[in-house]
Amino acid sequence: MPPHHSPRSRLSFRISFTEMHFSSEEEAMRAHSYEGYAAHQAVHKKLLDQIHIVRRDLLNGTVVPCQMLTSFMESWTNHHITGADKQFATFLRSKGDAGQVMAGDPH
């Protein structure tokens, strides 16, 4: 398996992508006074807290990256994007801000 496809590199990419996605999404939510912002941000914080622990454990060697962990991250973010993020995209469209729909939104 090429190094860029190793569980460690895939997990590292997924963590970085998730952090970037959550940050830009929350910025857009604040800018548009999204009613569901606090609840949505709490979900983001919970996952980020968990993945920061995993990242720390990966870096200090107490956890070995594996396909199951990578698959969990991929599944969680895909589920989040097609669920809670889709609600936010619908909200933006209702405000006429379709151009502001977040990257990664499948709709």
DAQUI-V781155 format. One record per residue. N is the residue number from 0. SS is DSSP state (~ for helix, > for strand, _ for the rest). OMEGA is omega in whole degrees, -180 to 180 (none if undefined). D_FIRST is the distance of its C-alpha to the first C-alpha in Angstrom with 2 decimals. Layout:
# DAQUI-V781155
n | ss | omega | d_first
N | SS | OMEGA | D_FIRST
N | SS | OMEGA | D_FIRST
This chain:
# DAQUI-V781155
n | ss | omega | d_first
0 | _ | 178 | 0.00
1 | _ | -178 | 3.83
2 | ~ | -177 | 6.43
3 | ~ | 177 | 8.27
4 | ~ | -180 | 6.38
5 | _ | 177 | 6.71
6 | ~ | -179 | 9.89
7 | ~ | -178 | 11.99
8 | ~ | 178 | 11.55
9 | ~ | 179 | 11.94
10 | ~ | 179 | 14.88
11 | ~ | 177 | 16.34
12 | ~ | -178 | 16.39
13 | ~ | 178 | 17.97
14 | ~ | 180 | 20.52
15 | ~ | 178 | 21.50
16 | ~ | -178 | 21.85
17 | ~ | 178 | 23.94
18 | ~ | -180 | 26.18
19 | ~ | -179 | 26.83
20 | ~ | -179 | 27.50
21 | ~ | -179 | 29.86
22 | ~ | -178 | 31.70
23 | ~ | 179 | 32.42
24 | ~ | 180 | 33.30
25 | ~ | 177 | 35.73
26 | ~ | 179 | 37.30
27 | ~ | 179 | 37.99
28 | ~ | 178 | 39.38
29 | ~ | -178 | 41.77
30 | ~ | -177 | 42.81
31 | _ | 179 | 43.77
32 | _ | -179 | 45.32
33 | _ | -176 | 43.10
34 | _ | -178 | 44.92
35 | _ | -174 | 41.81
36 | ~ | -175 | 40.43
37 | ~ | -180 | 41.20
38 | ~ | -179 | 39.63
39 | ~ | 179 | 36.54
40 | ~ | 179 | 36.19
41 | ~ | 177 | 36.58
42 | ~ | 177 | 33.60
43 | ~ | -178 | 31.55
44 | ~ | -179 | 32.85
45 | ~ | 180 | 32.04
46 | ~ | 180 | 28.36
47 | ~ | 177 | 28.13
48 | ~ | -179 | 29.86
49 | ~ | -177 | 27.37
50 | ~ | 175 | 24.25
51 | ~ | 175 | 25.91
52 | ~ | 179 | 26.38
53 | ~ | 179 | 22.74
54 | ~ | 179 | 21.82
55 | ~ | -179 | 24.44
56 | ~ | 175 | 23.23
57 | ~ | -178 | 19.62
58 | ~ | -180 | 21.12
59 | ~ | 173 | 23.47
60 | _ | 180 | 21.05
61 | _ | 175 | 23.00
62 | _ | 177 | 20.25
63 | _ | 179 | 16.64
64 | _ | 179 | 14.39
65 | _ | -179 | 13.29
66 | ~ | -178 | 12.45
67 | ~ | 180 | 16.24
68 | ~ | 178 | 17.24
69 | ~ | 179 | 15.05
70 | ~ | 177 | 16.37
71 | ~ | -180 | 19.83
72 | ~ | 180 | 19.81
73 | ~ | -180 | 18.76
74 | ~ | -178 | 21.39
75 | ~ | -178 | 24.01
76 | ~ | 177 | 23.85
77 | ~ | 178 | 23.89
78 | ~ | -180 | 26.83
79 | ~ | -178 | 28.59
80 | ~ | -179 | 28.31
81 | ~ | 179 | 29.69
82 | _ | -176 | 32.34
83 | ~ | 180 | 33.94
84 | ~ | 178 | 32.76
85 | ~ | 177 | 34.15
86 | ~ | 179 | 37.49
87 | ~ | 178 | 37.51
88 | ~ | 177 | 36.75
89 | ~ | 177 | 39.67
90 | ~ | -180 | 41.83
91 | ~ | 179 | 41.08
92 | ~ | -180 | 41.89
93 | ~ | 178 | 45.15
94 | _ | -179 | 46.08
95 | _ | -178 | 45.46
96 | _ | -178 | 42.50
97 | ~ | 179 | 39.95
98 | ~ | -179 | 38.64
99 | ~ | -180 | 37.67
100 | _ | -172 | 35.34
101 | _ | 173 | 32.18
102 | _ | -180 | 28.98
103 | _ | 177 | 26.67
104 | _ | -176 | 29.69
105 | _ | -176 | 29.14
106 | _ | none | 32.88
